[in-house]
Amino acid sequence: MKGLSLFLGCLVPNRYPGIELATKLCLATLDIDCSDLPGASCCPAPGVFRSFDKSSWLTLASRNIVLSEEMERDILTICNGCFSTLADANHIIQKDELAKDEVNSHLQKIGREVKGNIDVRHIIEYLYQEFGTEKISSFVQRPLDIRIAVHYGCHLIKPTKERGLGGSERPAFFDELITALGATSVEYPDKMACCGAGGGVRSAMKERSLKMTEAKLAKIQEAGVDCIVNSCPFCHMQLDSGQDEIKELTGTEFEIPVLHYTQLLGIALGLPPELLGIDTGIEKNRKLMELLDSRIES
C-alpha cells in the first residue's frame, strides 16, 4: 500500500485548524503513513469553478496531483469538495489522453508533468476500505455512548460509478465507522439531503441556503441526537456556524454540536479534546464533552 500525502484544502487551515490537528493525531495514533503536501493550492472547488472554466479547473487540480505523484504517494483528503475535484480530475487524466496532453501542455511551462499513476482517497472511504471497522474498534480507548446523526455530504458518494462506494440512497459505510467507536448512528428523514452550502448556493443565495440547512437541522433535532458528525469542512461550516446564522435570521435555536469524523475519532482514541478543536469557543460542543464525561463517571 502506498503512503499518503495529506491535502488540507482551504477551509480547514483557515477556519477549522482543530480538524487538521485532529486528523494528524489520529493518523499517527493509527500508525498510518501520511506526510504533508508542500506547495498545494486550492483544489479548486468542484462546483462553481469547474462550471465556468473546466480547462483551468483540470490544470490546477492536476498540478496538485503532480505534487503527490512526485512524492510517490496517494493523496488523502478530509474534504468532500476537494475529494470531488481531485478524484474526478485524476479519473479524467487516467482515462482521457487528449485531456491529459492538454493539461501537460500547460504544466510543462512550470516544468511539471502529470502521469496519472496515483490514487485520490478520502479519509472516510480510506479508513473503511483499507483500515476496517474491526481494526478501528481495537484502537478505541474511550467508547462513545452517544447518539449521532451522520451527514455524508453530496460529493463523498456521487457520482456513484466513479466513487465505487455503492449506491447513494442508503449508504452504510460511514455509519459503520460511527458504530466502530461505540456510538449509535441514528436514522433521520432526508438523511442524504444536501447541507445547503454546495454548488455556490451559500455564496449566491445565502438565505435560501440557510432554509435548506434549517430543514435538515429540524429533522436531526426531532431524531434526538447528541451531535452531528460530517466528513467535509464546508458541510461542517454550514451545519455549525449556520446554526448561529439561522438564529439571527429566523430566531430558531438548535444548539446541536457538530464534529468532523476525525474529531470524534480522536475522542474515542483517548486524545486530549483541547487538541482536537472540540471546545474552541463553541459552547454547544463543550456541552457534548460534559455529556461524555458524565457518562464515563457514571
Backbone as CSV, one residue per row, in Angstrom:
resi,resn,N_x,N_y,N_z,CA_x,CA_y,CA_z,C_x,C_y,C_z
1,MET,0.833,-1.194,0.000,0.000,0.000,0.000,0.880,1.260,0.000
2,LYS,0.541,2.235,-0.889,1.328,3.462,-0.954,1.138,4.310,0.296
3,GLY,2.170,5.112,0.605,1.991,6.111,1.629,1.063,7.205,1.125
4,LEU,0.687,8.106,2.013,-0.293,9.142,1.690,0.315,10.529,1.864
5,SER,-0.213,11.493,1.105,0.083,12.908,1.355,-1.239,13.575,1.720
6,LEU,-1.211,14.402,2.759,-2.452,14.997,3.278,-2.759,16.306,2.566
7,PHE,-3.870,16.327,1.819,-4.336,17.535,1.133,-5.364,18.212,2.029
8,LEU,-5.008,19.390,2.562,-5.862,20.044,3.556,-6.982,20.877,2.952
9,GLY,-6.778,21.382,1.706,-7.769,22.290,1.151,-7.665,23.656,1.807
10,CYS,-8.702,24.478,1.663,-8.662,25.866,2.141,-9.329,26.062,3.501
11,LEU,-10.496,25.469,3.698,-11.291,25.770,4.897,-10.641,25.275,6.185
12,VAL,-10.065,24.086,6.160,-9.528,23.513,7.396,-8.416,24.369,7.991
13,PRO,-7.339,24.702,7.228,-6.287,25.507,7.854,-6.726,26.928,8.183
14,ASN,-7.703,27.460,7.454,-8.107,28.856,7.669,-9.200,29.019,8.722
15,ARG,-10.111,28.048,8.834,-11.241,28.225,9.750,-11.354,27.123,10.796
16,TYR,-10.865,25.924,10.498,-11.014,24.822,11.449,-9.680,24.096,11.648
17,PRO,-8.677,24.795,12.181,-7.367,24.142,12.382,-7.438,22.951,13.329
18,GLY,-8.458,22.930,14.183,-8.619,21.779,15.079,-8.847,20.489,14.303
19,ILE,-9.530,20.573,13.163,-9.759,19.379,12.335,-8.441,18.893,11.750
20,GLU,-7.574,19.852,11.361,-6.252,19.465,10.828,-5.444,18.712,11.886
21,LEU,-5.368,19.280,13.092,-4.576,18.622,14.127,-5.210,17.296,14.537
22,ALA,-6.545,17.269,14.630,-7.227,16.015,14.973,-6.896,14.932,13.952
23,THR,-6.906,15.304,12.667,-6.610,14.329,11.610,-5.188,13.805,11.738
24,LYS,-4.235,14.714,11.918,-2.830,14.291,12.011,-2.588,13.425,13.247
25,LEU,-3.218,13.774,14.365,-3.045,12.969,15.584,-3.665,11.579,15.419
26,CYS,-4.824,11.523,14.777,-5.475,10.219,14.554,-4.631,9.342,13.628
27,LEU,-4.122,9.925,12.535,-3.311,9.147,11.599,-2.061,8.609,12.288
28,ALA,-1.444,9.446,13.144,-0.248,8.995,13.856,-0.593,7.884,14.846
29,THR,-1.720,8.032,15.550,-2.125,7.021,16.530,-2.442,5.687,15.847
30,LEU,-3.031,5.765,14.655,-3.363,4.535,13.902,-2.172,4.024,13.091
31,ASP,-1.027,4.720,13.202,0.216,4.329,12.515,0.023,4.258,10.997
32,ILE,-0.686,5.268,10.455,-0.891,5.382,9.007,0.164,6.330,8.443
33,ASP,0.891,5.882,7.431,1.978,6.651,6.835,1.413,7.808,5.998
34,CYS,1.500,9.011,6.532,0.936,10.178,5.842,1.829,11.395,6.071
35,SER,2.181,12.095,4.983,3.037,13.282,5.050,2.251,14.520,4.622
36,ASP,2.803,15.698,4.951,2.234,16.939,4.424,2.442,16.982,2.910
37,LEU,1.703,17.880,2.234,1.833,18.054,0.784,2.265,19.497,0.516
38,PRO,3.585,19.778,0.587,4.064,21.165,0.414,3.715,21.709,-0.969
39,GLY,3.310,22.985,-0.990,3.042,23.662,-2.255,1.640,23.491,-2.791
40,ALA,0.782,22.746,-2.085,-0.581,22.517,-2.580,-1.375,23.828,-2.569
41,SER,-2.244,23.974,-3.562,-3.100,25.164,-3.663,-4.546,24.753,-3.417
42,CYS,-5.477,25.676,-3.642,-6.908,25.330,-3.646,-7.119,24.192,-4.640
43,CYS,-8.119,23.338,-4.399,-8.260,22.097,-5.214,-8.413,22.297,-6.734
44,PRO,-9.106,23.180,-7.399,-10.076,24.187,-6.941,-11.489,23.618,-6.859
45,ALA,-12.405,24.432,-6.341,-13.759,23.980,-5.994,-14.457,23.278,-7.167
46,PRO,-15.130,22.165,-6.876,-15.699,21.337,-7.946,-16.936,21.912,-8.616
47,GLY,-17.686,22.763,-7.934,-18.938,23.230,-8.493,-18.776,24.448,-9.380
48,VAL,-18.622,25.597,-8.770,-18.612,26.866,-9.499,-17.424,26.954,-10.458
49,PHE,-16.204,26.686,-9.970,-15.001,26.848,-10.795,-15.063,25.935,-12.018
50,ARG,-15.404,24.687,-11.799,-15.454,23.714,-12.900,-16.523,24.088,-13.925
51,SER,-17.637,24.649,-13.451,-18.737,25.007,-14.346,-18.360,26.133,-15.299
52,PHE,-17.505,27.058,-14.822,-17.163,28.220,-15.644,-15.942,27.992,-16.522
53,ASP,-14.960,27.212,-16.057,-13.716,27.056,-16.822,-13.127,25.675,-16.527
54,LYS,-13.589,24.672,-17.261,-13.182,23.295,-16.971,-11.695,23.071,-17.237
55,SER,-11.154,23.722,-18.285,-9.743,23.523,-18.621,-8.826,24.026,-17.497
56,SER,-9.101,25.224,-16.970,-8.287,25.762,-15.870,-8.485,24.933,-14.613
57,TRP,-9.740,24.516,-14.361,-10.034,23.657,-13.197,-9.199,22.367,-13.256
58,LEU,-9.171,21.729,-14.428,-8.452,20.467,-14.562,-6.942,20.663,-14.434
59,THR,-6.446,21.769,-14.977,-4.996,22.028,-14.919,-4.555,22.302,-13.482
60,LEU,-5.311,23.132,-12.759,-4.947,23.443,-11.375,-5.049,22.203,-10.488
61,ALA,-6.096,21.396,-10.696,-6.229,20.154,-9.924,-5.077,19.206,-10.241
62,SER,-4.699,19.145,-11.514,-3.613,18.246,-11.916,-2.282,18.676,-11.320
63,ARG,-2.080,19.997,-11.179,-0.854,20.454,-10.524,-0.771,19.914,-9.097
64,ASN,-1.896,19.927,-8.368,-1.894,19.358,-7.009,-1.606,17.858,-7.050
65,ILE,-2.158,17.172,-8.039,-1.919,15.729,-8.172,-0.440,15.457,-8.461
66,VAL,0.165,16.293,-9.314,1.592,16.139,-9.642,2.453,16.200,-8.387
67,LEU,2.131,17.131,-7.486,2.934,17.270,-6.261,2.999,15.956,-5.494
68,SER,1.869,15.248,-5.455,1.841,13.974,-4.737,2.483,12.858,-5.568
69,GLU,2.316,12.926,-6.899,2.995,11.951,-7.764,4.503,12.020,-7.568
70,GLU,5.022,13.238,-7.447,6.472,13.408,-7.280,6.951,12.851,-5.944
71,MET,6.050,12.758,-4.963,6.391,12.146,-3.660,6.130,10.639,-3.669
72,GLU,5.559,10.137,-4.800,5.177,8.729,-4.930,4.221,8.305,-3.820
73,ARG,3.244,9.195,-3.571,2.231,8.934,-2.544,0.842,9.200,-3.106
74,ASP,-0.160,8.437,-2.639,-1.554,8.747,-2.944,-1.963,9.985,-2.142
75,ILE,-2.952,10.703,-2.663,-3.458,11.890,-1.956,-4.569,11.470,-1.002
76,LEU,-4.533,12.015,0.219,-5.611,11.804,1.191,-6.284,13.138,1.463
77,THR,-7.613,13.212,1.257,-8.356,14.438,1.554,-9.246,14.217,2.778
78,ILE,-9.593,15.342,3.431,-10.530,15.285,4.559,-11.739,16.173,4.253
79,CYS,-11.925,16.457,2.960,-12.998,17.359,2.495,-13.691,16.725,1.297
80,ASN,-15.013,16.711,1.314,-15.758,16.124,0.201,-15.547,16.902,-1.099
81,GLY,-15.471,18.236,-1.006,-15.292,19.037,-2.211,-13.930,18.807,-2.840
82,CYS,-12.881,18.804,-2.007,-11.530,18.518,-2.519,-11.484,17.110,-3.109
83,PHE,-12.152,16.171,-2.458,-12.189,14.791,-2.958,-12.849,14.755,-4.328
84,SER,-13.942,15.496,-4.478,-14.649,15.518,-5.755,-13.751,16.034,-6.873
85,THR,-13.122,17.189,-6.627,-12.260,17.765,-7.663,-11.076,16.855,-7.979
86,LEU,-10.337,16.441,-6.959,-9.098,15.693,-7.202,-9.382,14.294,-7.761
87,ALA,-10.418,13.629,-7.248,-10.749,12.289,-7.751,-11.270,12.360,-9.180
88,ASP,-12.129,13.354,-9.469,-12.659,13.492,-10.829,-11.547,13.871,-11.808
89,ALA,-10.682,14.810,-11.409,-9.575,15.212,-12.283,-8.634,14.036,-12.528
90,ASN,-8.346,13.284,-11.480,-7.460,12.119,-11.626,-8.070,11.080,-12.564
91,HIS,-9.403,10.916,-12.459,-10.109,9.977,-13.326,-9.991,10.419,-14.793
92,ILE,-10.150,11.720,-15.045,-10.037,12.242,-16.423,-8.621,12.028,-16.955
93,ILE,-7.633,12.351,-16.137,-6.235,12.197,-16.560,-5.914,10.737,-16.891
94,GLN,-6.487,9.816,-16.116,-6.200,8.393,-16.322,-6.945,7.801,-17.516
95,LYS,-8.081,8.407,-17.901,-8.928,7.822,-18.946,-8.919,8.590,-20.271
96,ASP,-8.531,9.857,-20.269,-8.662,10.706,-21.460,-7.279,11.241,-21.853
97,GLU,-6.648,10.611,-22.846,-5.293,11.006,-23.250,-5.245,12.423,-23.817
98,LEU,-6.299,12.826,-24.551,-6.318,14.175,-25.125,-6.351,15.235,-24.020
99,ALA,-7.201,14.989,-22.999,-7.270,15.931,-21.874,-5.944,15.962,-21.126
100,LYS,-5.341,14.804,-20.954,-4.042,14.719,-20.267,-2.967,15.499,-21.037
101,ASP,-2.968,15.350,-22.370,-1.986,16.074,-23.192,-2.177,17.579,-23.085
102,GLU,-3.436,18.019,-23.085,-3.692,19.461,-22.973,-3.206,19.992,-21.627
103,VAL,-3.509,19.249,-20.548,-3.057,19.669,-19.219,-1.533,19.746,-19.184
104,ASN,-0.880,18.750,-19.741,0.588,18.740,-19.687,1.204,19.841,-20.548
105,SER,0.473,20.293,-21.579,0.983,21.413,-22.370,1.061,22.680,-21.521
106,HIS,0.188,22.769,-20.510,0.237,23.906,-19.580,1.264,23.659,-18.471
107,LEU,1.268,22.439,-17.923,2.152,22.142,-16.792,3.629,22.183,-17.190
108,GLN,3.933,21.898,-18.486,5.343,21.904,-18.897,5.939,23.307,-18.794
109,LYS,5.068,24.322,-18.767,5.559,25.703,-18.631,6.135,25.957,-17.244
110,ILE,5.748,25.117,-16.274,6.323,25.240,-14.926,7.185,24.013,-14.619
111,GLY,7.563,23.289,-15.664,8.481,22.179,-15.509,7.894,20.940,-14.852
112,ARG,6.582,20.725,-15.049,5.934,19.577,-14.413,5.120,18.780,-15.428
113,GLU,4.841,17.519,-15.101,4.057,16.630,-15.971,3.207,15.700,-15.112
114,VAL,1.911,15.661,-15.388,1.035,14.742,-14.657,1.041,13.393,-15.362
115,LYS,1.124,12.317,-14.585,1.211,10.975,-15.166,-0.056,10.147,-14.937
116,GLY,-0.763,10.423,-13.876,-1.975,9.643,-13.577,-1.653,8.300,-12.949
117,ASN,-0.631,8.249,-12.111,-0.201,6.970,-11.544,-0.408,6.848,-10.035
118,ILE,-1.263,7.733,-9.475,-1.592,7.604,-8.052,-3.103,7.582,-7.893
119,ASP,-3.567,7.321,-6.686,-4.996,7.351,-6.377,-5.312,8.542,-5.469
120,VAL,-6.556,8.956,-5.477,-7.041,10.005,-4.577,-7.986,9.354,-3.580
121,ARG,-7.732,9.542,-2.293,-8.515,8.888,-1.247,-9.185,9.927,-0.346
122,HIS,-10.320,9.571,0.204,-10.987,10.393,1.231,-10.834,9.667,2.563
123,ILE,-10.636,10.431,3.623,-10.356,9.820,4.934,-11.418,8.790,5.334
124,ILE,-12.693,9.047,5.006,-13.759,8.126,5.393,-13.658,6.814,4.622
125,GLU,-13.567,6.903,3.281,-13.501,5.661,2.494,-12.167,4.949,2.724
126,TYR,-11.100,5.710,2.986,-9.798,5.063,3.249,-9.865,4.251,4.545
127,LEU,-10.379,4.883,5.609,-10.461,4.165,6.892,-11.352,2.939,6.769
128,TYR,-12.450,3.074,6.013,-13.392,1.954,5.890,-12.818,0.822,5.035
129,GLN,-12.219,1.202,3.902,-11.797,0.171,2.942,-10.403,-0.385,3.227
130,GLU,-9.491,0.428,3.706,-8.112,-0.017,3.892,-7.787,-0.376,5.335
131,PHE,-8.464,0.265,6.275,-8.170,0.022,7.689,-9.186,-0.937,8.288
132,GLY,-10.464,-0.662,8.064,-11.514,-1.567,8.526,-12.070,-1.210,9.890
133,THR,-13.356,-1.483,10.082,-14.024,-1.094,11.329,-13.539,-1.918,12.524
134,GLU,-13.256,-3.187,12.316,-12.793,-4.015,13.448,-11.455,-3.507,13.972
135,LYS,-10.568,-3.137,13.058,-9.256,-2.650,13.490,-9.390,-1.307,14.198
136,ILE,-10.276,-0.434,13.675,-10.500,0.847,14.352,-11.019,0.599,15.766
137,SER,-11.973,-0.323,15.912,-12.514,-0.627,17.249,-11.417,-1.076,18.205
138,SER,-10.416,-1.782,17.682,-9.338,-2.284,18.544,-8.489,-1.156,19.110
139,PHE,-8.535,0.029,18.491,-7.762,1.176,18.973,-8.559,2.051,19.950
140,VAL,-9.872,1.809,20.081,-10.722,2.691,20.889,-10.377,2.571,22.376
141,GLN,-10.068,3.718,22.985,-9.768,3.787,24.419,-10.957,4.313,25.215
142,ARG,-11.844,5.028,24.513,-12.964,5.684,25.182,-14.230,5.455,24.361
143,PRO,-14.910,4.318,24.562,-16.137,4.050,23.787,-17.153,5.175,23.967
144,LEU,-17.782,5.595,22.878,-18.652,6.769,22.896,-20.121,6.359,22.960
145,ASP,-20.694,6.441,24.147,-22.087,6.064,24.342,-22.987,7.258,24.040
146,ILE,-23.021,7.658,22.763,-23.828,8.806,22.365,-24.564,8.498,21.060
147,ARG,-25.605,9.306,20.786,-26.416,9.151,19.575,-25.984,10.202,18.552
148,ILE,-25.692,9.725,17.328,-25.087,10.596,16.317,-25.905,10.619,15.028
149,ALA,-26.057,11.825,14.482,-26.646,11.985,13.144,-25.499,12.112,12.149
150,VAL,-25.340,11.132,11.284,-24.288,11.174,10.265,-24.751,12.029,9.088
151,HIS,-23.872,12.925,8.642,-24.122,13.689,7.404,-23.041,13.287,6.401
152,TYR,-23.442,12.527,5.371,-22.471,12.065,4.368,-21.957,13.215,3.503
153,GLY,-22.859,14.136,3.092,-22.493,15.155,2.120,-22.562,14.595,0.708
154,CYS,-22.743,15.493,-0.267,-23.027,15.055,-1.645,-21.806,14.477,-2.360
155,HIS,-20.659,15.152,-2.272,-19.518,14.788,-3.108,-18.791,13.529,-2.653
156,LEU,-19.048,13.053,-1.440,-18.373,11.833,-0.988,-18.839,10.613,-1.771
157,ILE,-20.101,10.583,-2.168,-20.667,9.361,-2.758,-21.129,9.524,-4.197
158,LYS,-21.091,10.745,-4.727,-21.544,10.987,-6.093,-20.436,11.622,-6.921
159,PRO,-20.253,11.228,-8.197,-21.010,10.227,-8.949,-20.691,8.808,-8.478
160,THR,-21.717,7.996,-8.292,-21.555,6.684,-7.659,-20.659,5.743,-8.462
161,LYS,-20.721,5.807,-9.801,-19.917,4.896,-10.618,-18.433,5.141,-10.386
162,GLU,-18.021,6.405,-10.388,-16.604,6.722,-10.205,-16.157,6.521,-8.763
163,ARG,-17.037,6.787,-7.782,-16.627,6.666,-6.388,-16.457,5.204,-5.972
164,GLY,-17.305,4.321,-6.529,-17.176,2.906,-6.201,-17.507,2.575,-4.751
165,LEU,-18.414,3.359,-4.160,-18.770,3.140,-2.751,-20.209,2.642,-2.609
166,GLY,-20.777,2.107,-3.688,-22.147,1.613,-3.633,-23.139,2.712,-3.971
167,GLY,-24.411,2.452,-3.719,-25.471,3.388,-4.049,-25.448,4.621,-3.167
168,SER,-26.118,5.678,-3.653,-26.123,6.938,-2.906,-27.381,7.120,-2.068
169,GLU,-28.353,6.194,-2.178,-29.614,6.374,-1.453,-29.526,5.903,0.002
170,ARG,-28.913,4.757,0.240,-28.828,4.229,1.610,-27.428,3.676,1.883
171,PRO,-26.402,4.498,1.797,-25.050,4.019,2.105,-24.926,3.695,3.594
172,ALA,-23.978,2.832,3.924,-23.846,2.422,5.336,-22.424,2.549,5.864
173,PHE,-21.429,2.755,4.964,-20.035,2.675,5.423,-19.690,3.726,6.475
174,PHE,-20.191,4.943,6.335,-19.899,5.991,7.321,-20.553,5.640,8.661
175,ASP,-21.789,5.150,8.594,-22.492,4.741,9.820,-21.720,3.641,10.556
176,GLU,-21.126,2.713,9.777,-20.368,1.622,10.413,-19.112,2.150,11.099
177,LEU,-18.515,3.212,10.551,-17.355,3.819,11.217,-17.757,4.483,12.534
178,ILE,-18.998,4.972,12.606,-19.517,5.537,13.855,-19.717,4.424,14.882
179,THR,-20.351,3.339,14.453,-20.601,2.204,15.352,-19.293,1.626,15.882
180,ALA,-18.232,1.669,15.070,-16.930,1.141,15.493,-16.382,1.870,16.707
181,LEU,-16.878,3.077,16.960,-16.400,3.866,18.100,-17.283,3.689,19.331
182,GLY,-18.276,2.809,19.253,-19.171,2.570,20.380,-20.412,3.432,20.364
183,ALA,-20.540,4.313,19.383,-21.685,5.224,19.311,-22.810,4.613,18.465
184,THR,-23.967,5.266,18.509,-25.127,4.823,17.732,-25.404,5.817,16.616
185,SER,-25.457,5.322,15.374,-25.829,6.175,14.247,-27.348,6.158,14.121
186,VAL,-27.958,7.318,14.273,-29.419,7.438,14.316,-29.958,7.793,12.928
187,GLU,-30.940,7.046,12.455,-31.577,7.367,11.178,-32.497,8.579,11.345
188,TYR,-32.583,9.396,10.310,-33.490,10.550,10.339,-33.958,10.841,8.909
189,PRO,-35.125,11.466,8.741,-35.660,11.735,7.407,-34.723,12.614,6.577
190,ASP,-34.683,12.343,5.290,-33.860,13.124,4.354,-32.392,13.170,4.766
191,LYS,-31.922,12.052,5.278,-30.530,11.970,5.743,-29.536,12.322,4.637
192,MET,-29.843,11.950,3.383,-28.903,12.169,2.290,-29.088,13.532,1.618
193,ALA,-29.923,14.387,2.183,-30.121,15.715,1.589,-28.876,16.571,1.759
194,CYS,-28.688,17.513,0.830,-27.565,18.454,0.876,-27.655,19.316,2.137
195,CYS,-26.496,19.759,2.639,-26.467,20.659,3.797,-26.993,22.041,3.435
196,GLY,-26.955,22.372,2.131,-27.436,23.683,1.673,-26.336,24.603,1.178
197,ALA,-25.075,24.217,1.405,-23.973,25.130,1.091,-23.430,24.979,-0.318
198,GLY,-23.469,23.775,-0.867,-22.733,23.456,-2.087,-23.275,24.097,-3.350
199,GLY,-22.464,23.961,-4.416,-22.869,24.433,-5.729,-22.993,25.940,-5.830
200,GLY,-22.344,26.660,-4.910,-22.407,28.118,-4.945,-23.661,28.693,-4.328
201,VAL,-24.532,27.813,-3.747,-25.801,28.298,-3.178,-25.551,29.223,-1.993
202,ARG,-24.598,28.838,-1.104,-24.318,29.664,0.068,-23.821,31.050,-0.345
203,SER,-22.989,31.089,-1.402,-22.426,32.365,-1.844,-23.452,33.216,-2.584
204,ALA,-24.278,32.573,-3.387,-25.193,33.333,-4.257,-26.544,33.594,-3.609
205,MET,-27.031,32.625,-2.797,-28.376,32.754,-2.222,-28.318,32.320,-0.751
206,LYS,-27.707,33.164,0.075,-27.437,32.804,1.464,-28.707,32.421,2.236
207,GLU,-29.763,33.213,2.059,-30.996,32.952,2.802,-31.612,31.614,2.384
208,ARG,-31.627,31.338,1.076,-32.146,30.059,0.571,-31.301,28.906,1.104
209,SER,-29.989,29.118,1.113,-29.062,28.117,1.622,-29.373,27.767,3.080
210,LEU,-29.622,28.797,3.892,-29.906,28.559,5.318,-31.273,27.908,5.523
211,LYS,-32.212,28.167,4.619,-33.518,27.500,4.714,-33.356,25.993,4.535
212,MET,-32.479,25.605,3.585,-32.208,24.184,3.369,-31.560,23.572,4.616
213,THR,-30.619,24.311,5.203,-29.937,23.832,6.410,-30.924,23.714,7.566
214,GLU,-31.781,24.703,7.710,-32.773,24.697,8.792,-33.682,23.471,8.701
215,ALA,-34.095,23.132,7.466,-34.970,21.968,7.280,-34.260,20.689,7.713
216,LYS,-32.972,20.594,7.384,-32.211,19.391,7.762,-31.998,19.348,9.269
217,LEU,-31.630,20.473,9.864,-31.379,20.512,11.310,-32.647,20.176,12.101
218,ALA,-33.809,20.613,11.609,-35.069,20.338,12.311,-35.335,18.830,12.377
219,LYS,-35.044,18.131,11.287,-35.256,16.685,11.264,-34.233,15.958,12.135
220,ILE,-33.024,16.472,12.168,-31.997,15.893,13.040,-32.382,16.090,14.507
221,GLN,-32.861,17.275,14.811,-33.252,17.559,16.201,-34.414,16.660,16.635
222,GLU,-35.363,16.436,15.744,-36.510,15.574,16.058,-36.068,14.131,16.329
223,ALA,-34.956,13.729,15.716,-34.456,12.361,15.896,-33.810,12.159,17.259
224,GLY,-33.524,13.259,17.971,-32.980,13.137,19.317,-31.541,12.645,19.350
225,VAL,-30.627,13.441,18.820,-29.209,13.047,18.776,-28.386,13.938,19.706
226,ASP,-27.193,13.460,20.010,-26.276,14.239,20.843,-25.354,15.129,20.011
227,CYS,-25.113,14.738,18.755,-24.303,15.583,17.881,-24.444,15.138,16.426
228,ILE,-23.967,16.010,15.515,-23.881,15.715,14.081,-22.420,15.433,13.763
229,VAL,-22.169,14.412,12.953,-20.797,14.130,12.512,-20.767,14.147,10.991
230,ASN,-19.788,14.865,10.442,-19.672,15.024,8.990,-18.281,14.625,8.521
231,SER,-18.096,14.681,7.195,-16.803,14.323,6.609,-16.278,15.432,5.709
232,CYS,-16.780,16.649,5.899,-16.456,17.745,4.983,-16.466,19.082,5.727
233,PRO,-15.375,19.834,5.702,-15.352,21.118,6.417,-16.338,22.156,5.880
234,PHE,-16.712,22.047,4.588,-17.699,23.010,4.055,-19.086,22.694,4.613
235,CYS,-19.459,21.405,4.629,-20.708,21.000,5.277,-20.640,21.340,6.768
236,HIS,-19.461,21.117,7.368,-19.245,21.392,8.798,-19.570,22.863,9.094
237,MET,-19.029,23.757,8.270,-19.269,25.186,8.469,-20.757,25.513,8.336
238,GLN,-21.408,24.928,7.342,-22.832,25.222,7.121,-23.688,24.718,8.285
239,LEU,-23.374,23.515,8.772,-24.174,22.928,9.852,-23.829,23.527,11.211
240,ASP,-22.596,24.046,11.346,-22.122,24.581,12.626,-22.428,26.078,12.732
241,SER,-21.705,26.898,12.000,-21.947,28.345,12.073,-23.304,28.706,11.483
242,GLY,-23.828,27.831,10.607,-25.154,28.063,10.051,-26.218,28.122,11.130
243,GLN,-26.006,27.423,12.247,-26.986,27.457,13.344,-27.100,28.869,13.922
244,ASP,-25.957,29.560,14.048,-25.979,30.936,14.550,-26.640,31.864,13.529
245,GLU,-26.371,31.607,12.232,-26.955,32.451,11.189,-28.467,32.244,11.107
246,ILE,-28.919,31.011,11.308,-30.368,30.729,11.295,-31.042,31.396,12.494
247,LYS,-30.382,31.356,13.636,-30.939,32.006,14.838,-31.122,33.504,14.600
248,GLU,-30.131,34.105,13.941,-30.210,35.539,13.658,-31.284,35.838,12.612
249,LEU,-31.450,34.913,11.652,-32.398,35.134,10.546,-33.841,34.858,10.933
250,THR,-34.050,33.760,11.696,-35.431,33.326,11.969,-35.769,33.249,13.455
251,GLY,-34.732,33.299,14.293,-34.973,33.158,15.730,-34.988,31.713,16.189
252,THR,-34.885,30.774,15.251,-34.888,29.346,15.614,-33.525,28.942,16.178
253,GLU,-33.548,28.283,17.329,-32.303,27.912,18.009,-32.198,26.388,18.076
254,PHE,-31.077,25.835,17.586,-30.899,24.388,17.597,-29.885,23.924,18.655
255,GLU,-28.723,24.545,18.701,-27.675,24.193,19.681,-27.273,22.719,19.581
256,ILE,-27.083,22.227,18.359,-26.645,20.845,18.146,-25.134,20.841,17.908
257,PRO,-24.355,20.117,18.703,-22.908,20.041,18.480,-22.604,19.445,17.104
258,VAL,-21.515,19.919,16.475,-21.106,19.447,15.143,-19.619,19.100,15.181
259,LEU,-19.288,17.885,14.765,-17.892,17.440,14.737,-17.564,16.849,13.375
260,HIS,-16.320,17.032,12.926,-15.791,16.261,11.803,-15.444,14.866,12.344
261,TYR,-15.485,13.848,11.462,-15.254,12.480,11.952,-13.906,12.321,12.663
262,THR,-12.863,13.007,12.172,-11.560,12.822,12.817,-11.555,13.388,14.240
263,GLN,-12.397,14.396,14.510,-12.511,14.903,15.882,-13.182,13.858,16.778
264,LEU,-14.246,13.244,16.264,-14.924,12.198,17.044,-13.992,11.007,17.247
265,LEU,-13.285,10.615,16.174,-12.338,9.505,16.275,-11.261,9.816,17.312
266,GLY,-10.782,11.054,17.323,-9.756,11.448,18.287,-10.226,11.286,19.721
267,ILE,-11.484,11.678,19.987,-12.040,11.495,21.338,-12.038,10.012,21.698
268,ALA,-12.503,9.183,20.772,-12.585,7.739,21.033,-11.208,7.111,21.214
269,LEU,-10.202,7.681,20.546,-8.834,7.148,20.687,-8.173,7.613,21.981
270,GLY,-8.878,8.468,22.738,-8.346,8.925,24.024,-7.449,10.143,23.914
271,LEU,-7.481,10.845,22.764,-6.654,12.038,22.592,-7.271,13.206,23.362
272,PRO,-6.456,14.157,23.844,-6.988,15.291,24.606,-7.940,16.146,23.773
273,PRO,-9.172,16.382,24.227,-10.148,17.182,23.449,-9.643,18.563,23.085
274,GLU,-8.807,19.167,23.952,-8.323,20.519,23.663,-7.404,20.544,22.441
275,LEU,-6.868,19.389,22.043,-6.034,19.323,20.846,-6.852,19.026,19.593
276,LEU,-8.125,18.709,19.767,-8.956,18.284,18.641,-9.882,19.388,18.150
277,GLY,-9.768,20.571,18.759,-10.630,21.675,18.338,-12.072,21.507,18.772
278,ILE,-12.304,20.686,19.801,-13.681,20.420,20.236,-14.287,21.632,20.928
279,ASP,-13.471,22.326,21.717,-14.033,23.380,22.574,-13.481,24.759,22.233
280,THR,-13.147,24.967,20.952,-12.583,26.257,20.568,-13.679,27.310,20.430
281,GLY,-14.220,27.721,21.580,-15.184,28.802,21.600,-16.581,28.416,21.163
282,ILE,-16.826,27.102,21.003,-18.160,26.677,20.557,-18.880,26.053,21.745
283,GLU,-19.804,26.801,22.319,-20.442,26.389,23.571,-21.135,25.045,23.431
284,LYS,-21.820,24.826,22.304,-22.580,23.590,22.166,-21.669,22.363,22.170
285,ASN,-20.422,22.497,21.695,-19.506,21.367,21.724,-18.985,21.114,23.133
286,ARG,-18.855,22.165,23.930,-18.460,21.972,25.332,-19.514,21.132,26.054
287,LYS,-20.771,21.357,25.740,-21.847,20.580,26.374,-21.752,19.109,25.982
288,LEU,-21.306,18.837,24.762,-21.116,17.450,24.347,-20.014,16.800,25.167
289,MET,-18.920,17.508,25.404,-17.830,16.936,26.195,-18.285,16.701,27.633
290,GLU,-19.111,17.612,28.179,-19.645,17.412,29.536,-20.510,16.160,29.577
291,LEU,-21.274,15.916,28.524,-22.110,14.718,28.451,-21.241,13.458,28.438
292,LEU,-20.193,13.470,27.625,-19.301,12.306,27.547,-18.614,12.061,28.884
293,ASP,-18.171,13.144,29.531,-17.504,13.000,30.830,-18.458,12.417,31.868
294,SER,-19.718,12.867,31.859,-20.688,12.390,32.847,-20.972,10.900,32.665
295,ARG,-20.971,10.430,31.419,-21.261,9.012,31.167,-20.089,8.129,31.559
296,ILE,-18.866,8.665,31.465,-17.705,7.899,31.930,-17.732,7.790,33.444
297,GLU,-18.069,8.923,34.138,-18.100,8.934,35.604,-19.180,8.003,36.145
298,SER,-20.319,7.926,35.410,-21.411,7.072,35.893,-21.142,5.599,35.576
